């Protein structure tokens, strides 16, 4: 956390970013891009701004409560919330040109009141708390509290370029301190406040930024050199590049998605990583899938999901999403499982994954698929809970096709 208050100019940037997210409906990354574009911010000051924005979004309803400001009114009264945030964390108030002041005695009382309301203290909106309690029962309180914490920074070593030990040593020479992550052989945790993407190690493709839990999902694919592998919901390709490294650049790795711009980004990343066996293909229609029927040794379905396991990293989702979105996603996941599983050949493996912690998207979805598809058998599954290891939350299940 900060040890001194934000400057006036940084305070304005924080308020501008939050206003774009909360009142204009912009994704957080686009709000950052819009507000940082053209500015020559020092890396540490940009880091302070993103730290404050992230923490405010993770517990936005708490800070709005102690400031007595409605989230809907943030654009007009955001300075009061930012002042309350500084006071909450024992900091002097920032010197903004225009600022709504707070009553310290009232804030103290409201902080004491909030401590008696666990969901509010954890920054959890009512709809999400009801969903979590219904689906995760007694486990939800620990997950809810874990999702209110700041995410750690993890990177994945690229074995096509170096070993984890070599990467760790070279990063140290560039002033980036890391520690090895127990149980995830490809992961390092970045423990210094360093500009990762300005490092020569990154520019030369020695690592990718990727949560350790996400790395566990790609590990489960267990792709081998010479295999034919399909990453059917590849997105920008973090897991694709991990799988390419497993394959040592040998064999065919097909990365597919419904959005071309994501695949274009993947091509750039694959070139930097030296992952020359990656081929991209847009999913233009169901015919794209049918042409690959019974052809793949491995098919990874990292399906569209609620993202409720990665709210530490994407806290703006809590204030944009609604409970009505989940049934739509569950139906889409079912359709993808049923359709894309046709690409798995006999004795091949299907890996289903989400970045959610909700059973409706995870184990219940897999159970329903297996009940309707006896030509697949269950191998195993893994629940990566946020409270257990501090990683983002993920789920994965592995299934084998036993007949056509």
LOVEXKOL-167106 format. One record per residue (C-alpha): chain; residue in one letter; residue number from 1; x, y, z. Coordinates in pm, whole numbers, padded with zeros to 5 digits, always signed. Layout:
[A A NUM [X Y Z]] ...
***
This chain:
[A X 1 [+00000 +00000 +00000]] [A X 2 [+00107 +00365 -00037]] [A X 3 [+00319 +00533 +00229]] [A X 4 [+00232 +00888 +00118]] [A X 5 [-00069 +01036 -00062]] [A X 6 [-00118 +01063 -00435]] [A X 7 [-00022 +01387 -00602]] [A X 8 [-00298 +01610 -00732]] [A X 9 [-00235 +01510 -01094]] [A X 10 [-00227 +01137 -01009]] [A X 11 [-00549 +01178 -00809]] [A X 12 [-00717 +01325 -01116]] [A X 13 [-00598 +01032 -01327]] [A X 14 [-00737 +00785 -01073]] [A X 15 [-01074 +00961 -01079]] [A X 16 [-01077 +00978 -01461]] [A X 17 [-01002 +00606 -01494]] [A X 18 [-01268 +00510 -01240]] [A X 19 [-01526 +00738 -01398]] [A X 20 [-01470 +00578 -01737]] [A X 21 [-01515 +00232 -01585]] [A X 22 [-01807 +00301 -01351]] [A X 23 [-02008 +00565 -01535]] [A X 24 [-01912 +00513 -01898]] [A X 25 [-01891 +00133 -01896]] [A X 26 [-01536 +00110 -02034]] [A X 27 [-01320 -00197 -01958]] [A X 28 [-01040 -00113 -01715]] [A X 29 [-00757 -00178 -01961]] [A X 30 [-00910 +00063 -02214]] [A X 31 [-00961 +00325 -01945]] [A X 32 [-00593 +00300 -01855]] [A X 33 [-00489 +00319 -02220]] [A X 34 [-00704 +00626 -02281]] [A X 35 [-00580 +00815 -01976]] [A X 36 [-00212 +00717 -01995]] [A X 37 [-00178 +00775 -02370]] [A X 38 [+00064 +01056 -02447]] [A X 39 [+00171 +01102 -02085]] [A X 40 [+00531 +01054 -01977]] [A X 41 [+00458 +00895 -01640]] [A X 42 [+00744 +00748 -01440]] [A X 43 [+00694 +00372 -01395]] [A X 44 [+00666 +00404 -01016]] [A X 45 [+00398 +00675 -01042]] [A X 46 [+00200 +00474 -01295]] [A X 47 [+00231 +00182 -01056]] [A X 48 [+00092 +00393 -00770]] [A X 49 [-00205 +00496 -00982]] [A X 50 [-00290 +00138 -01085]] [A X 51 [-00246 +00022 -00725]] [A X 52 [-00501 +00275 -00599]] [A X 53 [-00747 +00212 -00884]] [A X 54 [-00723 -00164 -00830]] [A X 55 [-00776 -00144 -00456]] [A X 56 [-01068 +00098 -00491]] [A X 57 [-01238 -00132 -00742]] [A X 58 [-01180 -00444 -00533]] [A X 59 [-01369 -00287 -00241]] [A X 60 [-01557 -00008 -00413]] [A X 61 [-01883 -00050 -00221]] [A X 62 [-01690 -00033 +00108]] [A X 63 [-01517 +00294 +00020]] [A X 64 [-01839 +00440 -00119]] [A X 65 [-02016 +00337 +00202]] [A X 66 [-01769 +00513 +00432]] [A X 67 [-01778 +00820 +00203]] [A X 68 [-02160 +00802 +00181]] [A X 69 [-02150 +00822 -00197]] [A X 70 [-02359 +00614 -00434]] [A X 71 [-02159 +00426 -00700]] [A X 72 [-02396 +00576 -00959]] [A X 73 [-02284 +00924 -00848]] [A X 74 [-01911 +00852 -00866]] [A X 75 [-01853 +01086 -01160]] [A X 76 [-01975 +01384 -00952]] [A X 77 [-01858 +01275 -00606]] [A X 78 [-01556 +01055 -00674]] [A X 79 [-01315 +01296 -00504]] [A X 80 [-01495 +01232 -00175]] [A X 81 [-01448 +00856 -00218]] [A X 82 [-01080 +00905 -00298]] [A X 83 [-01041 +01120 +00015]] [A X 84 [-01214 +00848 +00218]] [A X 85 [-00979 +00590 +00067]] [A X 86 [-00674 +00790 +00179]] [A X 87 [-00819 +00839 +00528]] [A X 88 [-00909 +00468 +00552]] [A X 89 [-00545 +00377 +00486]] [A X 90 [-00402 +00632 +00729]] [A X 91 [-00274 +00873 +00465]] [A X 92 [-00297 +01250 +00441]] [A X 93 [-00563 +01362 +00196]] [A X 94 [-00440 +01440 -00157]] [A X 95 [-00423 +01803 -00266]] [A X 96 [-00673 +01813 -00550]] [A X 97 [-00783 +02135 -00719]] [A X 98 [-01151 +02052 -00662]] [A X 99 [-01237 +01813 -00385]] [A X 100 [-01538 +01715 -00174]] [A X 101 [-01427 +01688 +00188]] [A X 102 [-01506 +01415 +00439]] [A X 103 [-01609 +01423 +00804]] [A X 104 [-01341 +01221 +00986]] [A X 105 [-01565 +01136 +01285]] [A X 106 [-01843 +01015 +01058]] [A X 107 [-01597 +00807 +00852]] [A X 108 [-01459 +00647 +01170]] [A X 109 [-01810 +00545 +01273]] [A X 110 [-01894 +00409 +00928]] [A X 111 [-01569 +00209 +00917]] [A X 112 [-01664 +00052 +01252]] [A X 113 [-02012 -00027 +01114]] [A X 114 [-01864 -00182 +00798]] [A X 115 [-01646 -00419 +01001]] [A X 116 [-01967 -00586 +01121]] [A X 117 [-02077 -00656 +00763]] [A X 118 [-01836 -00918 +00618]] [A X 119 [-01955 -00900 +00257]] [A X 120 [-01930 -00521 +00253]] [A X 121 [-01587 -00531 +00421]] [A X 122 [-01469 -00768 +00146]] [A X 123 [-01601 -00536 -00125]] [A X 124 [-01857 -00788 -00248]] [A X 125 [-02175 -00668 -00422]] [A X 126 [-02498 -00820 -00296]] [A X 127 [-02569 -01021 -00614]] [A X 128 [-02227 -01185 -00602]] [A X 129 [-02250 -01265 -00232]] [A X 130 [-02585 -01438 -00284]] [A X 131 [-02444 -01637 -00578]] [A X 132 [-02130 -01738 -00389]] [A X 133 [-02321 -01852 -00082]] [A X 134 [-02563 -02055 -00294]] [A X 135 [-02291 -02229 -00495]] [A X 136 [-01993 -02259 -00259]] [A X 137 [-02167 -02275 +00082]] [A X 138 [-01917 -02259 +00370]] [A X 139 [-01620 -02217 +00136]] [A X 140 [-01748 -01888 +00001]] [A X 141 [-01646 -01664 +00293]] [A X 142 [-01278 -01755 +00248]] [A X 143 [-01299 -01710 -00130]] [A X 144 [-01478 -01377 -00092]] [A X 145 [-01207 -01244 +00140]] [A X 146 [-00929 -01373 -00088]] [A X 147 [-01083 -01201 -00391]] [A X 148 [-01057 -00867 -00209]] [A X 149 [-00677 -00888 -00194]] [A X 150 [-00434 -00747 -00448]] [A X 151 [-00309 -01002 -00703]] [A X 152 [+00051 -01114 -00700]] [A X 153 [+00260 -01089 -01016]] [A X 154 [+00360 -01415 -01179]] [A X 155 [+00553 -01488 -01494]] [A X 156 [+00605 -01809 -01692]] [A X 157 [+00949 -01905 -01812]] [A X 158 [+00971 -01985 -02183]] [A X 159 [+01173 -02309 -02206]] [A X 160 [+01216 -02253 -02579]] [A X 161 [+01459 -01978 -02478]] [A X 162 [+01592 -02053 -02127]] [A X 163 [+01550 -02240 -01799]] [A X 164 [+01375 -02099 -01493]] [A X 165 [+01712 -02064 -01314]] [A X 166 [+01862 -01877 -01610]] [A X 167 [+01563 -01645 -01627]] [A X 168 [+01576 -01573 -01254]] [A X 169 [+01947 -01488 -01272]] [A X 170 [+01915 -01263 -01575]] [A X 171 [+01613 -01080 -01434]] [A X 172 [+01811 -01010 -01116]] [A X 173 [+02081 -00844 -01327]] [A X 174 [+01808 -00619 -01469]] [A X 175 [+01693 -00528 -01117]] [A X 176 [+01386 -00756 -01115]] [A X 177 [+01364 -00977 -00807]] [A X 178 [+01174 -01307 -00826]] [A X 179 [+01110 -01621 -00624]] [A X 180 [+01026 -01971 -00745]] [A X 181 [+00666 -02087 -00701]] [A X 182 [+00626 -02419 -00523]] [A X 183 [+00426 -02673 -00722]] [A X 184 [+00437 -02478 -01050]] [A X 185 [+00770 -02552 -01217]] [A X 186 [+00726 -02291 -01490]] [A X 187 [+00639 -02001 -01260]] [A X 188 [+00827 -01719 -01089]] [A X 189 [+00665 -01463 -00859]] [A X 190 [+00789 -01109 -00918]] [A X 191 [+00859 -00960 -00575]] [A X 192 [+01001 -00621 -00676]] [A X 193 [+00809 -00326 -00817]] [A X 194 [+00973 -00345 -01158]] [A X 195 [+00874 -00254 -01513]] [A X 196 [+00860 -00608 -01654]] [A X 197 [+00777 -00520 -02011]] [A X 198 [+01071 -00285 -02045]] [A X 199 [+01318 -00560 -01962]] [A X 200 [+01540 -00720 -02226]] [A X 201 [+01425 -01060 -02102]] [A X 202 [+01071 -00980 -02208]] [A X 203 [+01170 -00822 -02538]] [A X 204 [+01367 -01138 -02624]] [A X 205 [+01079 -01370 -02535]] [A X 206 [+01226 -01530 -02224]] [A X 207 [+00898 -01505 -02031]] [A X 208 [+00531 -01418 -02045]] [A X 209 [+00325 -01264 -01767]] [A X 210 [+00079 -01534 -01665]] [A X 211 [-00086 -01621 -01335]] [A X 212 [+00043 -01938 -01171]] [A X 213 [-00307 -02085 -01164]] [A X 214 [-00338 -02031 -01538]] [A X 215 [-00006 -02210 -01582]] [A X 216 [-00151 -02511 -01398]] [A X 217 [-00430 -02531 -01655]] [A X 218 [-00185 -02546 -01946]] [A X 219 [+00028 -02800 -01756]] [A X 220 [-00276 -03031 -01747]] [A X 221 [-00284 -03045 -02127]] [A X 222 [+00044 -03240 -02109]] [A X 223 [+00111 -03195 -02479]] [A X 224 [+00403 -03388 -02629]] [A X 225 [+00632 -03310 -02925]] [A X 226 [+00479 -03427 -03252]] [A X 227 [+00118 -03418 -03132]] [A X 228 [-00170 -03241 -03302]] [A X 229 [-00315 -03001 -03044]] [A X 230 [-00606 -02756 -03068]] [A X 231 [-00650 -02461 -02834]] [A X 232 [-01004 -02387 -02943]] [A X 233 [-01074 -02074 -02734]] [A X 234 [-00724 -01933 -02757]] [A X 235 [-00786 -01562 -02710]] [A X 236 [-00455 -01376 -02706]] [A X 237 [-00278 -01705 -02647]] [A X 238 [-00119 -01722 -02303]] [A X 239 [-00197 -02092 -02269]] [A X 240 [-00124 -02151 -02638]] [A X 241 [+00235 -02036 -02592]] [A X 242 [+00269 -02253 -02282]] [A X 243 [+00152 -02557 -02481]] [A X 244 [+00392 -02470 -02765]] [A X 245 [+00676 -02488 -02514]] [A X 246 [+00556 -02830 -02397]] [A X 247 [+00570 -02946 -02758]] [A X 248 [+00925 -02809 -02800]] [A X 249 [+00813 -02651 -03126]] [A X 250 [+00743 -02992 -03281]] [A X 251 [+00404 -03100 -03407]] [A X 252 [+00101 -02891 -03498]] [A X 253 [-00061 -02647 -03257]] [A X 254 [-00377 -02486 -03387]] [A X 255 [-00497 -02177 -03200]] [A X 256 [-00858 -02087 -03274]] [A X 257 [-01090 -01807 -03172]] [A X 258 [-01393 -01615 -03293]] [A X 259 [-01213 -01278 -03280]] [A X 260 [-00938 -01208 -03531]] [A X 261 [-00771 -00927 -03335]] [A X 262 [-00692 -01168 -03052]] [A X 263 [-00530 -01410 -03295]] [A X 264 [-00331 -01125 -03447]] [A X 265 [-00195 -01044 -03100]] [A X 266 [-00110 -01412 -03056]] [A X 267 [+00095 -01413 -03377]] [A X 268 [+00308 -01127 -03241]] [A X 269 [+00358 -01303 -02909]] [A X 270 [+00438 -01636 -03075]] [A X 271 [+00706 -01474 -03291]] [A X 272 [+00871 -01317 -02986]] [A X 273 [+00854 -01649 -02798]] [A X 274 [+01000 -01852 -03085]] [A X 275 [+00687 -02070 -03095]] [A X 276 [+00707 -02152 -03463]] [A X 277 [+00458 -02442 -03462]] [A X 278 [+00160 -02218 -03374]] [A X 279 [-00100 -02181 -03649]] [A X 280 [-00398 -01948 -03602]] [A X 281 [-00744 -01995 -03747]] [A X 282 [-01058 -01787 -03709]] [A X 283 [-01377 -01982 -03626]] [A X 284 [-01596 -01846 -03902]] [A X 285 [-01877 -02102 -03870]] [A X 286 [-01954 -02452 -03745]] [A X 287 [-01788 -02584 -04061]] [A X 288 [-01449 -02482 -03918]] [A X 289 [-01501 -02730 -03635]] [A X 290 [-01652 -03005 -03852]] [A X 291 [-01345 -03011 -04078]] [A X 292 [-01132 -03109 -03775]] [A X 293 [-01354 -03394 -03658]] [A X 294 [-01164 -03675 -03476]] [A X 295 [-00827 -03518 -03561]] [A X 296 [-00667 -03390 -03239]] [A X 297 [-00462 -03561 -02970]] [A X 298 [-00549 -03279 -02730]] [A X 299 [-00824 -03018 -02735]] [A X 300 [-00819 -02740 -02477]] [A X 301 [-01150 -02561 -02421]] [A X 302 [-01075 -02259 -02203]] [A X 303 [-01435 -02148 -02243]] [A X 304 [-01593 -01804 -02199]] [A X 305 [-01700 -01779 -01836]] [A X 306 [-01803 -01541 -01560]] [A X 307 [-01440 -01471 -01465]] [A X 308 [-01536 -01493 -01098]] [A X 309 [-01205 -01658 -01017]] [A X 310 [-00999 -01364 -01144]] [A X 311 [-01173 -01071 -00977]] [A X 312 [-00853 -00974 -00796]] [A X 313 [-00702 -00904 -01136]] [A X 314 [-01020 -00778 -01305]] [A X 315 [-01211 -00609 -01022]] [A X 316 [-01414 -00386 -01253]] [A X 317 [-01620 -00693 -01351]] [A X 318 [-01793 -00689 -01010]] [A X 319 [-01952 -00354 -01093]] [A X 320 [-02040 -00428 -01456]] [A X 321 [-02175 -00783 -01437]] [A X 322 [-02519 -00897 -01323]] [A X 323 [-02652 -01237 -01211]] [A X 324 [-02853 -01260 -01534]] [A X 325 [-02529 -01308 -01731]] [A X 326 [-02441 -01643 -01572]] [A X 327 [-02718 -01858 -01727]] [A X 328 [-02629 -01722 -02071]] [A X 329 [-02265 -01818 -02020]] [A X 330 [-02353 -02164 -01887]] [A X 331 [-02561 -02231 -02199]] [A X 332 [-02275 -02112 -02422]] [A X 333 [-02028 -02337 -02238]] [A X 334 [-02257 -02634 -02293]] [A X 335 [-02279 -02558 -02666]] [A X 336 [-01901 -02525 -02699]] [A X 337 [-01837 -02849 -02511]] [A X 338 [-02084 -03040 -02725]] [A X 339 [-01963 -02898 -03057]] [A X 340 [-01587 -02860 -03012]] [A X 341 [-01540 -03199 -02844]] [A X 342 [-01592 -03352 -03189]] [A X 343 [-01234 -03256 -03273]] [A X 344 [-01088 -03505 -03021]] [A X 345 [-00977 -03832 -03177]] [A X 346 [-01021 -04172 -03013]] [A X 347 [-00781 -04202 -02716]] [A X 348 [-00729 -03825 -02737]] [A X 349 [-00789 -03595 -02442]] [A X 350 [-01036 -03310 -02392]] [A X 351 [-00942 -03048 -02134]] [A X 352 [-01224 -02822 -02017]] [A X 353 [-01125 -02511 -01822]] [A X 354 [-01266 -02188 -01682]] [A X 355 [-01139 -01895 -01476]] [A X 356 [-01440 -01933 -01250]] [A X 357 [-01484 -02093 -00909]] [A X 358 [-01856 -02158 -00944]] [A X 359 [-01966 -02525 -00968]] [A X 360 [-02240 -02441 -01219]] [A X 361 [-01972 -02350 -01472]] [A X 362 [-01729 -02620 -01365]] [A X 363 [-01792 -02967 -01223]] [A X 364 [-02169 -02955 -01286]] [A X 365 [-02106 -02859 -01647]] [A X 366 [-01865 -03152 -01691]] [A X 367 [-02102 -03397 -01524]] [A X 368 [-02383 -03295 -01757]] [A X 369 [-02157 -03334 -02062]] [A X 370 [-02043 -03683 -01960]] [A X 371 [-02402 -03792 -01894]] [A X 372 [-02494 -03699 -02251]] [A X 373 [-02170 -03821 -02413]] [A X 374 [-02082 -04178 -02308]] [A X 375 [-01806 -04190 -02571]] [A X 376 [-01601 -03978 -02327]] [A X 377 [-01470 -04092 -01990]] [A X 378 [-01370 -03878 -01693]] [A X 379 [-00999 -03874 -01605]] [A X 380 [-00961 -03613 -01330]] [A X 381 [-01034 -03254 -01230]] [A X 382 [-00872 -02976 -01030]] [A X 383 [-01028 -02686 -00844]] [A X 384 [-00778 -02402 -00806]] [A X 385 [-00934 -02189 -00533]] [A X 386 [-00820 -01833 -00467]] [A X 387 [-00795 -01878 -00090]] [A X 388 [-00582 -02193 -00108]] [A X 389 [-00260 -02074 -00275]] [A X 390 [-00313 -01709 -00353]] [A X 391 [-00333 -01774 -00727]] [A X 392 [-00627 -01666 -00939]] [A X 393 [-00918 -01911 -00934]] [A X 394 [-00946 -02173 -01209]] [A X 395 [-01107 -02508 -01279]] [A X 396 [-01000 -02782 -01515]] [A X 397 [-01126 -03128 -01601]] [A X 398 [-00969 -03387 -01827]] [A X 399 [-01172 -03636 -02029]] [A X 400 [-01069 -03906 -02279]] [A X 401 [-01259 -04007 -02592]] [A X 402 [-01300 -04385 -02583]] [A X 403 [-01510 -04435 -02898]] [A X 404 [-01627 -04236 -03198]] 
***
